[in-house]
Structure formats: structure tokens, C-alpha cells
Amino acid sequence: MTPAPYVSYLSSMAILPIVQLPDAVLRQFSTPVQQVDAAILKLADNMLETMYAAPGVGLAAIQVGVPKRLIVLDTAGDNEPKKPLVVINPEIVRLGPELRSYEEGCLSIPDVRVEIERPSTVIIRYVDREGRQQQLDADGLLATAIQHEVDHLDGKLIVDFLTRLKRDIVIRKLKKISRG
Ligand code: NI
């Protein structure tokens, strides 16, 4: 989604290649993380590094080719300190009654922005990087970003909010780009 400045805070991290549409991997359903072990934490750190470098405000594991229910987010503004958030096995507990419209982008769909109306607040339950159950009440950009990333875990993309005609145009354009 929208840019955040890139700050490298751990030199051991790696930037991973981001899977892009029309790669069918993005349509896979991601399965729950069974255990928060060193491999998952390393993946989360590398996903954060990849997201900051892109730059973006959210990234799902499937976007780096790993079909696990893991997302990373940071919706802090340009002049705010970084607020990296690792969210494992998120479950939407409640969506608020009001809607918010936002022009969303996706790191897997370059140069495409889609105006999407979603609930403006969301409550999620998830497991944090220490393996503890957490609950989070989100609003604003964070609420939008969480719903966008949870969609990725179910194989859903922002182009799915477009009419079929517009979606076909976007996908044809991306296929052309990926062929070079
Ligand atoms: Ni996305």
C-alpha cells in the first residue's frame, strides 16, 4: 500500500522477491501458523525489511511465496517513529458499522490503485511474535490495511473489487508487462 520511508534497523535482514499478479500463487489459501518458531520470526523480519524497502504499509506471507497466515504492517506516518506489527493467524472478530473509502495499492499489483469501501474499524484477534494471543482495535489506515492483508491470506486481491471488464483490462496489462 502507500509509501513509508525505508529505515534499516537490523542488518541481518534480507529483502525477498515479491510475487506479482498474474502469478497464481497469489490465489492460494494460506494455512495457519502452527508454531511461532525461529523460522517464522525470521520470515516476519525479512517481510518487514521487504515491506519497508518497497516501500509499503503491509505485506502478507503469500506475497513472498509462503502460504502461511502471517502478515506484517506499519502504518506510522512519515514523521513518526516506526511501528512494525507482526500479526500471526489473524481472525476478524468484528467489523465496524461505518465505511471508509480508500484508494488502495498492492505491492503485488504495480501501478494499479483501486478505490475500495471497507468498514472503517475492525477488531482482530491474533498471535504476536512472542506467541501470545492479542486483540487489536484498529481504525483509519490500519483498519484498511489489516482487511487488505487478511484478504491476501484468502487469495483475494484488490482487483476483485473491480467490475469484470475493468479487472480483465488490468490483468491483460500486467500479463503484457510480465512478458516484457
Ligand atoms: Ni496487497
Backbone and ligand atoms as CSV (ligand in chain L), in Angstrom:
chain,resi,resn,atom,element,x,y,z
A,1,MET,N,N,0.846,-1.204,0.000
A,1,MET,CA,C,0.000,0.000,0.000
A,1,MET,C,C,0.875,1.245,0.000
A,2,THR,N,N,0.442,2.359,0.551
A,2,THR,CA,C,1.134,3.642,0.343
A,2,THR,C,C,2.522,3.720,0.985
A,3,PRO,N,N,3.385,4.591,0.471
A,3,PRO,CA,C,4.780,4.628,0.882
A,3,PRO,C,C,5.035,5.013,2.340
A,4,ALA,N,N,6.075,4.421,2.884
A,4,ALA,CA,C,6.648,4.837,4.156
A,4,ALA,C,C,8.158,4.850,3.918
A,5,PRO,N,N,8.888,5.766,4.553
A,5,PRO,CA,C,10.332,5.809,4.280
A,5,PRO,C,C,11.024,4.560,4.800
A,6,TYR,N,N,12.035,4.145,4.089
A,6,TYR,CA,C,12.736,2.923,4.409
A,6,TYR,C,C,13.830,3.167,5.440
A,7,VAL,N,N,13.759,2.462,6.560
A,7,VAL,CA,C,14.798,2.557,7.579
A,7,VAL,C,C,15.268,1.142,7.908
A,8,SER,N,N,16.528,0.897,7.682
A,8,SER,CA,C,17.062,-0.418,8.004
A,8,SER,C,C,17.434,-0.436,9.477
A,9,TYR,N,N,16.824,-1.343,10.264
A,9,TYR,CA,C,17.134,-1.356,11.693
A,9,TYR,C,C,17.794,-2.651,12.136
A,10,LEU,N,N,17.935,-3.588,11.256
A,10,LEU,CA,C,18.699,-4.792,11.583
A,10,LEU,C,C,19.403,-5.253,10.316
A,11,SER,N,N,20.707,-5.291,10.356
A,11,SER,CA,C,21.455,-5.551,9.124
A,11,SER,C,C,21.390,-7.015,8.674
A,12,SER,N,N,20.901,-7.899,9.575
A,12,SER,CA,C,20.853,-9.321,9.205
A,12,SER,C,C,19.646,-9.672,8.345
A,13,MET,N,N,18.780,-8.690,8.129
A,13,MET,CA,C,17.563,-8.979,7.365
A,13,MET,C,C,17.847,-9.055,5.876
A,14,ALA,N,N,16.877,-9.647,5.173
A,14,ALA,CA,C,17.027,-9.786,3.725
A,14,ALA,C,C,15.764,-9.304,3.035
A,15,ILE,N,N,15.961,-8.720,1.870
A,15,ILE,CA,C,14.816,-8.304,1.072
A,15,ILE,C,C,14.435,-9.464,0.154
A,16,LEU,N,N,13.159,-9.861,0.237
A,16,LEU,CA,C,12.675,-11.015,-0.520
A,16,LEU,C,C,11.992,-10.555,-1.806
A,17,PRO,N,N,12.031,-11.387,-2.855
A,17,PRO,CA,C,11.279,-11.036,-4.065
A,17,PRO,C,C,9.773,-11.096,-3.799
A,18,ILE,N,N,9.052,-10.114,-4.323
A,18,ILE,CA,C,7.597,-10.054,-4.130
A,18,ILE,C,C,6.896,-10.675,-5.342
A,19,VAL,N,N,6.013,-11.650,-5.063
A,19,VAL,CA,C,5.233,-12.318,-6.116
A,19,VAL,C,C,4.233,-11.321,-6.686
A,20,GLN,N,N,4.146,-11.275,-8.010
A,20,GLN,CA,C,3.245,-10.306,-8.630
A,20,GLN,C,C,2.190,-10.969,-9.514
A,21,LEU,N,N,1.045,-10.294,-9.581
A,21,LEU,CA,C,-0.007,-10.728,-10.493
A,21,LEU,C,C,0.556,-10.709,-11.919
A,22,PRO,N,N,0.250,-11.666,-12.796
A,22,PRO,CA,C,-0.785,-12.702,-12.678
A,22,PRO,C,C,-0.335,-14.039,-12.066
A,23,ASP,N,N,0.734,-14.080,-11.290
A,23,ASP,CA,C,1.175,-15.343,-10.673
A,23,ASP,C,C,0.036,-15.948,-9.824
A,24,ALA,N,N,-0.320,-17.196,-10.125
A,24,ALA,CA,C,-1.448,-17.862,-9.470
A,24,ALA,C,C,-1.202,-18.154,-7.989
A,25,VAL,N,N,0.058,-18.063,-7.554
A,25,VAL,CA,C,0.388,-18.263,-6.141
A,25,VAL,C,C,-0.454,-17.327,-5.260
A,26,LEU,N,N,-0.709,-16.125,-5.778
A,26,LEU,CA,C,-1.460,-15.123,-5.005
A,26,LEU,C,C,-2.893,-15.553,-4.731
A,27,ARG,N,N,-3.380,-16.560,-5.466
A,27,ARG,CA,C,-4.749,-17.039,-5.283
A,27,ARG,C,C,-4.836,-18.190,-4.289
A,28,GLN,N,N,-3.699,-18.631,-3.775
A,28,GLN,CA,C,-3.695,-19.732,-2.802
A,28,GLN,C,C,-4.300,-19.298,-1.474
A,29,PHE,N,N,-4.898,-20.263,-0.800
A,29,PHE,CA,C,-5.396,-20.049,0.560
A,29,PHE,C,C,-4.245,-20.349,1.521
A,30,SER,N,N,-3.962,-19.437,2.436
A,30,SER,CA,C,-2.865,-19.634,3.383
A,30,SER,C,C,-3.354,-20.384,4.620
A,31,THR,N,N,-2.514,-21.266,5.133
A,31,THR,CA,C,-2.891,-22.089,6.289
A,31,THR,C,C,-2.302,-21.513,7.584
A,32,PRO,N,N,-2.934,-21.810,8.727
A,32,PRO,CA,C,-2.467,-21.238,9.995
A,32,PRO,C,C,-1.021,-21.619,10.331
A,33,VAL,N,N,-0.358,-20.709,11.012
A,33,VAL,CA,C,0.980,-20.974,11.545
A,33,VAL,C,C,0.789,-21.883,12.759
A,34,GLN,N,N,1.485,-23.032,12.768
A,34,GLN,CA,C,1.313,-23.990,13.868
A,34,GLN,C,C,2.111,-23.580,15.098
A,35,GLN,N,N,3.294,-23.016,14.854
A,35,GLN,CA,C,4.162,-22.685,15.976
A,35,GLN,C,C,4.994,-21.466,15.639
A,36,VAL,N,N,5.068,-20.530,16.588
A,36,VAL,CA,C,5.877,-19.328,16.363
A,36,VAL,C,C,7.323,-19.679,16.725
A,37,ASP,N,N,8.040,-20.173,15.724
A,37,ASP,CA,C,9.427,-20.598,15.965
A,37,ASP,C,C,10.401,-19.632,15.284
A,38,ALA,N,N,11.673,-19.975,15.341
A,38,ALA,CA,C,12.708,-19.085,14.801
A,38,ALA,C,C,12.524,-18.840,13.307
A,39,ALA,N,N,12.080,-19.872,12.587
A,39,ALA,CA,C,11.902,-19.728,11.137
A,39,ALA,C,C,10.791,-18.719,10.817
A,40,ILE,N,N,9.701,-18.766,11.587
A,40,ILE,CA,C,8.588,-17.820,11.376
A,40,ILE,C,C,9.036,-16.396,11.715
A,41,LEU,N,N,9.792,-16.251,12.813
A,41,LEU,CA,C,10.243,-14.913,13.210
A,41,LEU,C,C,11.209,-14.335,12.185
A,42,LYS,N,N,12.045,-15.195,11.632
A,42,LYS,CA,C,12.987,-14.736,10.611
A,42,LYS,C,C,12.217,-14.309,9.358
A,43,LEU,N,N,11.217,-15.114,8.995
A,43,LEU,CA,C,10.384,-14.762,7.848
A,43,LEU,C,C,9.705,-13.403,8.092
A,44,ALA,N,N,9.167,-13.214,9.309
A,44,ALA,CA,C,8.484,-11.950,9.640
A,44,ALA,C,C,9.454,-10.773,9.519
A,45,ASP,N,N,10.662,-10.935,10.029
A,45,ASP,CA,C,11.665,-9.855,9.946
A,45,ASP,C,C,12.017,-9.546,8.487
A,46,ASN,N,N,12.187,-10.578,7.704
A,46,ASN,CA,C,12.509,-10.365,6.285
A,46,ASN,C,C,11.337,-9.727,5.537
A,47,MET,N,N,10.122,-10.090,5.938
A,47,MET,CA,C,8.940,-9.464,5.324
A,47,MET,C,C,8.876,-7.978,5.673
A,48,LEU,N,N,9.212,-7.636,6.932
A,48,LEU,CA,C,9.224,-6.213,7.316
A,48,LEU,C,C,10.264,-5.461,6.488
A,49,GLU,N,N,11.436,-6.040,6.381
A,49,GLU,CA,C,12.512,-5.416,5.598
A,49,GLU,C,C,12.067,-5.199,4.150
A,50,THR,N,N,11.432,-6.219,3.594
A,50,THR,CA,C,10.942,-6.167,2.207
A,50,THR,C,C,9.871,-5.093,2.055
A,51,MET,N,N,8.963,-5.027,3.046
A,51,MET,CA,C,7.879,-4.037,3.012
A,51,MET,C,C,8.431,-2.613,3.099
A,52,TYR,N,N,9.371,-2.375,4.014
A,52,TYR,CA,C,9.941,-1.028,4.159
A,52,TYR,C,C,10.704,-0.621,2.897
A,53,ALA,N,N,11.379,-1.577,2.287
A,53,ALA,CA,C,12.186,-1.267,1.112
A,53,ALA,C,C,11.326,-0.970,-0.110
A,54,ALA,N,N,10.131,-1.557,-0.159
A,54,ALA,CA,C,9.299,-1.480,-1.381
A,54,ALA,C,C,8.983,-0.059,-1.883
A,55,PRO,N,N,8.472,0.897,-1.127
A,55,PRO,CA,C,8.001,0.806,0.249
A,55,PRO,C,C,6.506,0.544,0.281
A,56,GLY,N,N,6.060,-0.040,1.420
A,56,GLY,CA,C,4.638,-0.317,1.577
A,56,GLY,C,C,4.257,-0.254,3.041
A,57,VAL,N,N,2.959,-0.385,3.342
A,57,VAL,CA,C,2.490,-0.356,4.733
A,57,VAL,C,C,1.974,-1.709,5.208
A,58,GLY,N,N,1.967,-2.705,4.296
A,58,GLY,CA,C,1.514,-4.027,4.692
A,58,GLY,C,C,2.012,-5.075,3.713
A,59,LEU,N,N,2.240,-6.287,4.211
A,59,LEU,CA,C,2.677,-7.381,3.346
A,59,LEU,C,C,2.222,-8.702,3.961
A,60,ALA,N,N,1.675,-9.586,3.129
A,60,ALA,CA,C,1.257,-10.913,3.587
A,60,ALA,C,C,2.292,-11.937,3.121
A,61,ALA,N,N,2.452,-13.025,3.900
A,61,ALA,CA,C,3.477,-14.026,3.596
A,61,ALA,C,C,3.326,-14.610,2.186
A,62,ILE,N,N,2.071,-14.752,1.735
A,62,ILE,CA,C,1.854,-15.314,0.400
A,62,ILE,C,C,2.489,-14.433,-0.674
A,63,GLN,N,N,2.667,-13.146,-0.378
A,63,GLN,CA,C,3.279,-12.231,-1.347
A,63,GLN,C,C,4.780,-12.467,-1.508
A,64,VAL,N,N,5.370,-13.225,-0.575
A,64,VAL,CA,C,6.752,-13.662,-0.780
A,64,VAL,C,C,6.771,-15.180,-0.995
A,65,GLY,N,N,5.605,-15.726,-1.391
A,65,GLY,CA,C,5.517,-17.129,-1.803
A,65,GLY,C,C,5.329,-18.135,-0.695
A,66,VAL,N,N,5.006,-17.656,0.524
A,66,VAL,CA,C,4.826,-18.577,1.655
A,66,VAL,C,C,3.342,-18.576,2.077
A,67,PRO,N,N,2.628,-19.701,1.856
A,67,PRO,CA,C,1.183,-19.725,2.138
A,67,PRO,C,C,0.856,-19.958,3.617
A,68,LYS,N,N,1.331,-19.048,4.465
A,68,LYS,CA,C,1.065,-19.115,5.918
A,68,LYS,C,C,0.305,-17.869,6.331
A,69,ARG,N,N,-0.518,-18.010,7.384
A,69,ARG,CA,C,-1.322,-16.862,7.826
A,69,ARG,C,C,-0.477,-15.940,8.695
A,70,LEU,N,N,0.314,-15.145,8.038
A,70,LEU,CA,C,1.239,-14.203,8.681
A,70,LEU,C,C,1.234,-12.916,7.877
A,71,ILE,N,N,1.037,-11.787,8.556
A,71,ILE,CA,C,1.132,-10.500,7.876
A,71,ILE,C,C,1.994,-9.545,8.704
A,72,VAL,N,N,2.599,-8.584,8.027
A,72,VAL,CA,C,3.330,-7.520,8.719
A,72,VAL,C,C,2.749,-6.186,8.254
A,73,LEU,N,N,2.767,-5.218,9.166
A,73,LEU,CA,C,2.170,-3.913,8.885
A,73,LEU,C,C,2.986,-2.816,9.547
A,74,ASP,N,N,2.958,-1.634,8.970
A,74,ASP,CA,C,3.423,-0.431,9.652
A,74,ASP,C,C,2.765,0.759,8.986
A,75,THR,N,N,1.787,1.339,9.681
A,75,THR,CA,C,1.039,2.455,9.102
A,75,THR,C,C,1.452,3.779,9.752
A,76,ALA,N,N,2.607,3.794,10.433
A,76,ALA,CA,C,3.097,5.046,11.027
A,76,ALA,C,C,3.357,6.063,9.915
A,77,GLY,N,N,3.086,7.321,10.184
A,77,GLY,CA,C,3.308,8.377,9.199
A,77,GLY,C,C,4.792,8.652,8.996
A,78,ASP,N,N,5.071,9.448,7.973
A,78,ASP,CA,C,6.461,9.755,7.601
A,78,ASP,C,C,7.275,10.339,8.751
A,79,ASN,N,N,6.634,11.151,9.593
A,79,ASN,CA,C,7.389,11.828,10.652
A,79,ASN,C,C,7.241,11.152,12.008
A,80,GLU,N,N,6.677,9.950,12.009
A,80,GLU,CA,C,6.505,9.223,13.264
A,80,GLU,C,C,7.535,8.105,13.358
A,81,PRO,N,N,7.846,7.674,14.603
A,81,PRO,CA,C,8.741,6.520,14.728
A,81,PRO,C,C,8.103,5.271,14.125
A,82,LYS,N,N,8.929,4.356,13.663
A,82,LYS,CA,C,8.430,3.107,13.075
A,82,LYS,C,C,7.577,2.342,14.084
A,83,LYS,N,N,6.533,1.682,13.568
A,83,LYS,CA,C,5.672,0.866,14.435
A,83,LYS,C,C,5.445,-0.489,13.773
A,84,PRO,N,N,6.510,-1.307,13.642
A,84,PRO,CA,C,6.342,-2.598,12.962
A,84,PRO,C,C,5.398,-3.513,13.755
A,85,LEU,N,N,4.482,-4.143,13.042
A,85,LEU,CA,C,3.491,-5.008,13.674
A,85,LEU,C,C,3.515,-6.363,12.968
A,86,VAL,N,N,3.749,-7.420,13.744
A,86,VAL,CA,C,3.726,-8.784,13.206
A,86,VAL,C,C,2.439,-9.444,13.686
A,87,VAL,N,N,1.625,-9.877,12.743
A,87,VAL,CA,C,0.304,-10.427,13.052
A,87,VAL,C,C,0.221,-11.851,12.505
A,88,ILE,N,N,0.092,-12.814,13.429
A,88,ILE,CA,C,0.059,-14.227,13.054
A,88,ILE,C,C,-1.356,-14.771,13.283
A,89,ASN,N,N,-1.842,-15.548,12.344
A,89,ASN,CA,C,-3.186,-16.158,12.419
A,89,ASN,C,C,-4.287,-15.147,12.783
A,90,PRO,N,N,-4.375,-14.044,12.048
A,90,PRO,CA,C,-5.403,-13.053,12.381
A,90,PRO,C,C,-6.809,-13.581,12.142
A,91,GLU,N,N,-7.710,-13.208,13.057
A,91,GLU,CA,C,-9.131,-13.517,12.889
A,91,GLU,C,C,-9.904,-12.238,13.096
A,92,ILE,N,N,-10.776,-11.937,12.180
A,92,ILE,CA,C,-11.601,-10.748,12.332
A,92,ILE,C,C,-12.723,-11.061,13.308
A,93,VAL,N,N,-12.721,-10.334,14.432
A,93,VAL,CA,C,-13.725,-10.533,15.474
A,93,VAL,C,C,-14.962,-9.705,15.158
A,94,ARG,N,N,-14.725,-8.453,14.748
A,94,ARG,CA,C,-15.852,-7.569,14.447
A,94,ARG,C,C,-15.452,-6.479,13.484
A,95,LEU,N,N,-16.338,-6.219,12.529
A,95,LEU,CA,C,-16.163,-5.098,11.611
A,95,LEU,C,C,-17.119,-4.002,12.043
A,96,GLY,N,N,-16.644,-2.762,12.064
A,96,GLY,CA,C,-17.486,-1.640,12.479
A,96,GLY,C,C,-18.584,-1.353,11.470
A,97,PRO,N,N,-19.614,-0.589,11.898
A,97,PRO,CA,C,-20.764,-0.328,11.036
A,97,PRO,C,C,-20.497,0.730,9.957
A,98,GLU,N,N,-19.495,1.604,10.201
A,98,GLU,CA,C,-19.261,2.664,9.230
A,98,GLU,C,C,-18.247,2.258,8.173
A,99,LEU,N,N,-18.397,2.870,6.986
A,99,LEU,CA,C,-17.499,2.543,5.885
A,99,LEU,C,C,-16.501,3.666,5.652
A,100,ARG,N,N,-15.346,3.295,5.121
A,100,ARG,CA,C,-14.303,4.263,4.780
A,100,ARG,C,C,-13.831,3.904,3.388
A,101,SER,N,N,-13.681,4.927,2.561
A,101,SER,CA,C,-13.234,4.690,1.197
A,101,SER,C,C,-11.767,5.083,1.083
A,102,TYR,N,N,-10.983,4.228,0.463
A,102,TYR,CA,C,-9.547,4.495,0.367
A,102,TYR,C,C,-9.033,3.949,-0.955
A,103,GLU,N,N,-8.139,4.703,-1.581
A,103,GLU,CA,C,-7.557,4.245,-2.837
A,103,GLU,C,C,-6.385,3.325,-2.507
A,104,GLU,N,N,-6.598,2.018,-2.664
A,104,GLU,CA,C,-5.598,1.046,-2.242
A,104,GLU,C,C,-4.689,0.627,-3.389
A,105,GLY,N,N,-3.422,0.453,-3.029
A,105,GLY,CA,C,-2.471,-0.142,-3.953
A,105,GLY,C,C,-2.039,-1.468,-3.364
A,106,CYS,N,N,-1.240,-2.226,-4.096
A,106,CYS,CA,C,-0.782,-3.527,-3.605
A,106,CYS,C,C,0.598,-3.788,-4.189
A,107,LEU,N,N,1.519,-4.233,-3.347
A,107,LEU,CA,C,2.889,-4.466,-3.820
A,107,LEU,C,C,2.947,-5.581,-4.865
A,108,SER,N,N,1.906,-6.406,-4.941
A,108,SER,CA,C,1.866,-7.483,-5.929
A,108,SER,C,C,1.208,-7.049,-7.239
A,109,ILE,N,N,0.690,-5.810,-7.257
A,109,ILE,CA,C,-0.004,-5.321,-8.454
A,109,ILE,C,C,0.503,-3.907,-8.746
A,110,PRO,N,N,1.697,-3.793,-9.327
A,110,PRO,CA,C,2.318,-2.479,-9.504
A,110,PRO,C,C,1.464,-1.535,-10.351
A,111,ASP,N,N,1.499,-0.259,-9.957
A,111,ASP,CA,C,0.858,0.826,-10.722
A,111,ASP,C,C,-0.657,0.727,-10.828
A,112,VAL,N,N,-1.286,-0.063,-9.970
A,112,VAL,CA,C,-2.747,-0.145,-10.005
A,112,VAL,C,C,-3.274,0.336,-8.646
A,113,ARG,N,N,-4.251,1.236,-8.694
A,113,ARG,CA,C,-4.895,1.685,-7.466
A,113,ARG,C,C,-6.392,1.495,-7.626
A,114,VAL,N,N,-7.022,0.998,-6.568
A,114,VAL,CA,C,-8.452,0.727,-6.636
A,114,VAL,C,C,-9.141,1.378,-5.441
A,115,GLU,N,N,-10.147,2.178,-5.724
A,115,GLU,CA,C,-10.942,2.818,-4.666
A,115,GLU,C,C,-11.838,1.744,-4.048
A,116,ILE,N,N,-11.620,1.452,-2.762
A,116,ILE,CA,C,-12.381,0.381,-2.111
A,116,ILE,C,C,-13.031,0.917,-0.832
A,117,GLU,N,N,-14.287,0.567,-0.660
A,117,GLU,CA,C,-15.005,0.931,0.545
A,117,GLU,C,C,-15.000,-0.278,1.480
A,118,ARG,N,N,-14.482,-0.067,2.679
A,118,ARG,CA,C,-14.451,-1.158,3.673
A,118,ARG,C,C,-14.909,-0.586,5.009
A,119,PRO,N,N,-15.261,-1.462,5.965
A,119,PRO,CA,C,-15.560,-0.977,7.315
A,119,PRO,C,C,-14.386,-0.144,7.851
A,120,SER,N,N,-14.717,0.993,8.508
A,120,SER,CA,C,-13.663,1.930,8.937
A,120,SER,C,C,-12.969,1.483,10.218
A,121,THR,N,N,-13.581,0.527,10.929
A,121,THR,CA,C,-12.937,-0.006,12.132
A,121,THR,C,C,-13.016,-1.529,12.103
A,122,VAL,N,N,-12.054,-2.151,12.737
A,122,VAL,CA,C,-12.039,-3.616,12.795
A,122,VAL,C,C,-11.384,-4.057,14.105
A,123,ILE,N,N,-11.915,-5.126,14.668
A,123,ILE,CA,C,-11.275,-5.742,15.841
A,123,ILE,C,C,-10.770,-7.106,15.396
A,124,ILE,N,N,-9.488,-7.356,15.652
A,124,ILE,CA,C,-8.934,-8.672,15.308
A,124,ILE,C,C,-8.328,-9.337,16.543
A,125,ARG,N,N,-8.306,-10.662,16.467
A,125,ARG,CA,C,-7.567,-11.474,17.425
A,125,ARG,C,C,-6.416,-12.075,16.645
A,126,TYR,N,N,-5.243,-12.158,17.252
A,126,TYR,CA,C,-4.084,-12.715,16.542
A,126,TYR,C,C,-3.050,-13.188,17.544
A,127,VAL,N,N,-2.011,-13.814,17.035
A,127,VAL,CA,C,-0.892,-14.258,17.864
A,127,VAL,C,C,0.285,-13.331,17.542
A,128,ASP,N,N,0.959,-12.835,18.581
A,128,ASP,CA,C,2.077,-11.914,18.343
A,128,ASP,C,C,3.397,-12.678,18.224
A,129,ARG,N,N,4.493,-11.929,18.065
A,129,ARG,CA,C,5.779,-12.593,17.807
A,129,ARG,C,C,6.319,-13.350,19.018
A,130,GLU,N,N,5.719,-13.103,20.190
A,130,GLU,CA,C,6.101,-13.895,21.375
A,130,GLU,C,C,5.189,-15.107,21.555
A,131,GLY,N,N,4.262,-15.291,20.615
A,131,GLY,CA,C,3.360,-16.436,20.692
A,131,GLY,C,C,2.150,-16.202,21.572
A,132,ARG,N,N,1.939,-14.939,21.988
A,132,ARG,CA,C,0.810,-14.623,22.861
A,132,ARG,C,C,-0.413,-14.200,22.061
A,133,GLN,N,N,-1.599,-14.591,22.558
A,133,GLN,CA,C,-2.859,-14.134,21.961
A,133,GLN,C,C,-3.028,-12.643,22.224
A,134,GLN,N,N,-3.405,-11.897,21.201
A,134,GLN,CA,C,-3.630,-10.454,21.358
A,134,GLN,C,C,-4.943,-10.086,20.705
A,135,GLN,N,N,-5.485,-8.956,21.135
A,135,GLN,CA,C,-6.634,-8.381,20.453
A,135,GLN,C,C,-6.294,-6.949,20.099
A,136,LEU,N,N,-6.712,-6.522,18.928
A,136,LEU,CA,C,-6.374,-5.179,18.465
A,136,LEU,C,C,-7.615,-4.508,17.893
A,137,ASP,N,N,-7.856,-3.284,18.365
A,137,ASP,CA,C,-8.924,-2.431,17.814
A,137,ASP,C,C,-8.250,-1.472,16.849
A,138,ALA,N,N,-8.585,-1.551,15.581
A,138,ALA,CA,C,-7.918,-0.691,14.598
A,138,ALA,C,C,-8.917,0.224,13.926
A,139,ASP,N,N,-8.429,1.421,13.581
A,139,ASP,CA,C,-9.239,2.311,12.754
A,139,ASP,C,C,-8.332,2.970,11.712
A,140,GLY,N,N,-8.924,3.837,10.884
A,140,GLY,CA,C,-8.137,4.567,9.886
A,140,GLY,C,C,-7.384,3.650,8.936
A,141,LEU,N,N,-6.180,4.095,8.560
A,141,LEU,CA,C,-5.380,3.346,7.585
A,141,LEU,C,C,-5.057,1.933,8.073
A,142,LEU,N,N,-4.823,1.788,9.396
A,142,LEU,CA,C,-4.505,0.457,9.919
A,142,LEU,C,C,-5.670,-0.515,9.704
A,143,ALA,N,N,-6.899,-0.037,9.919
A,143,ALA,CA,C,-8.081,-0.896,9.718
A,143,ALA,C,C,-8.187,-1.320,8.252
A,144,THR,N,N,-7.926,-0.375,7.358
A,144,THR,CA,C,-7.963,-0.683,5.921
A,144,THR,C,C,-6.870,-1.690,5.562
A,145,ALA,N,N,-5.654,-1.426,6.056
A,145,ALA,CA,C,-4.512,-2.281,5.722
A,145,ALA,C,C,-4.709,-3.706,6.250
A,146,ILE,N,N,-5.245,-3.835,7.461
A,146,ILE,CA,C,-5.479,-5.168,8.032
A,146,ILE,C,C,-6.443,-5.955,7.143
A,147,GLN,N,N,-7.533,-5.308,6.731
A,147,GLN,CA,C,-8.523,-6.015,5.896
A,147,GLN,C,C,-7.932,-6.385,4.540
A,148,HIS,N,N,-7.113,-5.501,3.977
A,148,HIS,CA,C,-6.436,-5.770,2.707
A,148,HIS,C,C,-5.523,-6.992,2.844
A,149,GLU,N,N,-4.735,-7.038,3.929
A,149,GLU,CA,C,-3.774,-8.136,4.107
A,149,GLU,C,C,-4.476,-9.449,4.455
A,150,VAL,N,N,-5.540,-9.383,5.253
A,150,VAL,CA,C,-6.285,-10.614,5.571
A,150,VAL,C,C,-6.906,-11.181,4.293
A,151,ASP,N,N,-7.352,-10.304,3.400
A,151,ASP,CA,C,-7.851,-10.771,2.098
A,151,ASP,C,C,-6.789,-11.604,1.371
A,152,HIS,N,N,-5.517,-11.142,1.423
A,152,HIS,CA,C,-4.431,-11.886,0.765
A,152,HIS,C,C,-4.359,-13.330,1.271
A,153,LEU,N,N,-4.603,-13.514,2.580
A,153,LEU,CA,C,-4.492,-14.857,3.172
A,153,LEU,C,C,-5.566,-15.796,2.624
A,154,ASP,N,N,-6.646,-15.197,2.095
A,154,ASP,CA,C,-7.720,-15.995,1.489
A,154,ASP,C,C,-7.661,-15.942,-0.037
A,155,GLY,N,N,-6.549,-15.451,-0.569
A,155,GLY,CA,C,-6.380,-15.419,-2.026
A,155,GLY,C,C,-7.144,-14.308,-2.721
A,156,LYS,N,N,-7.593,-13.316,-1.931
A,156,LYS,CA,C,-8.384,-12.222,-2.504
A,156,LYS,C,C,-7.504,-10.990,-2.739
A,157,LEU,N,N,-7.732,-10.339,-3.882
A,157,LEU,CA,C,-6.904,-9.191,-4.280
A,157,LEU,C,C,-7.772,-7.967,-4.556
A,158,ILE,N,N,-7.128,-6.784,-4.570
A,158,ILE,CA,C,-7.902,-5.547,-4.781
A,158,ILE,C,C,-8.588,-5.526,-6.143
A,159,VAL,N,N,-8.032,-6.208,-7.143
A,159,VAL,CA,C,-8.688,-6.216,-8.463
A,159,VAL,C,C,-10.037,-6.941,-8.414
A,160,ASP,N,N,-10.247,-7.751,-7.380
A,160,ASP,CA,C,-11.528,-8.459,-7.254
A,160,ASP,C,C,-12.675,-7.509,-6.914
A,161,PHE,N,N,-12.319,-6.281,-6.489
A,161,PHE,CA,C,-13.343,-5.285,-6.192
A,161,PHE,C,C,-13.770,-4.524,-7.452
A,162,LEU,N,N,-13.043,-4.741,-8.534
A,162,LEU,CA,C,-13.376,-4.078,-9.797
A,162,LEU,C,C,-14.469,-4.851,-10.524
A,163,THR,N,N,-15.104,-4.191,-11.485
A,163,THR,CA,C,-16.032,-4.918,-12.349
A,163,THR,C,C,-15.197,-5.878,-13.194
A,164,ARG,N,N,-15.838,-6.898,-13.736
A,164,ARG,CA,C,-15.136,-7.902,-14.523
A,164,ARG,C,C,-14.382,-7.269,-15.700
A,165,LEU,N,N,-15.023,-6.312,-16.340
A,165,LEU,CA,C,-14.431,-5.649,-17.502
A,165,LEU,C,C,-13.135,-4.935,-17.120
A,166,LYS,N,N,-13.197,-4.133,-16.043
A,166,LYS,CA,C,-12.005,-3.395,-15.610
A,166,LYS,C,C,-10.909,-4.347,-15.149
A,167,ARG,N,N,-11.323,-5.437,-14.488
A,167,ARG,CA,C,-10.350,-6.410,-13.993
A,167,ARG,C,C,-9.598,-7.055,-15.164
A,168,ASP,N,N,-10.340,-7.402,-16.205
A,168,ASP,CA,C,-9.711,-8.021,-17.377
A,168,ASP,C,C,-8.697,-7.084,-18.022
A,169,ILE,N,N,-9.028,-5.789,-18.064
A,169,ILE,CA,C,-8.102,-4.810,-18.642
A,169,ILE,C,C,-6.808,-4.768,-17.827
A,170,VAL,N,N,-6.945,-4.702,-16.499
A,170,VAL,CA,C,-5.773,-4.641,-15.618
A,170,VAL,C,C,-4.920,-5.900,-15.777
A,171,ILE,N,N,-5.561,-7.071,-15.785
A,171,ILE,CA,C,-4.814,-8.329,-15.849
A,171,ILE,C,C,-4.110,-8.477,-17.200
A,172,ARG,N,N,-4.784,-8.041,-18.261
A,172,ARG,CA,C,-4.147,-8.104,-19.581
A,172,ARG,C,C,-2.892,-7.232,-19.613
A,173,LYS,N,N,-3.009,-6.036,-19.000
A,173,LYS,CA,C,-1.881,-5.102,-18.963
A,173,LYS,C,C,-0.708,-5.728,-18.184
A,174,LEU,N,N,-1.016,-6.358,-17.039
A,174,LEU,CA,C,0.038,-6.949,-16.216
A,174,LEU,C,C,0.694,-8.132,-16.921
A,175,LYS,N,N,-0.102,-8.898,-17.664
A,175,LYS,CA,C,0.462,-10.033,-18.394
A,175,LYS,C,C,1.454,-9.530,-19.431
A,176,LYS,N,N,1.077,-8.435,-20.069
A,176,LYS,CA,C,1.950,-7.840,-21.078
A,176,LYS,C,C,3.273,-7.396,-20.434
A,177,ILE,N,N,3.165,-6.750,-19.259
A,177,ILE,CA,C,4.364,-6.284,-18.544
A,177,ILE,C,C,5.237,-7.476,-18.147
A,178,SER,N,N,4.616,-8.553,-17.632
A,178,SER,CA,C,5.411,-9.690,-17.157
A,178,SER,C,C,6.080,-10.447,-18.296
A,179,ARG,N,N,5.522,-10.300,-19.500
A,179,ARG,CA,C,6.190,-10.907,-20.671
A,179,ARG,C,C,7.356,-10.040,-21.150
A,180,GLY,N,N,7.379,-8.782,-20.652
A,180,GLY,CA,C,8.422,-7.845,-21.038
A,180,GLY,C,C,8.029,-7.138,-22.310
L,1,NI,NI,NI,-1.663,-6.264,-1.288
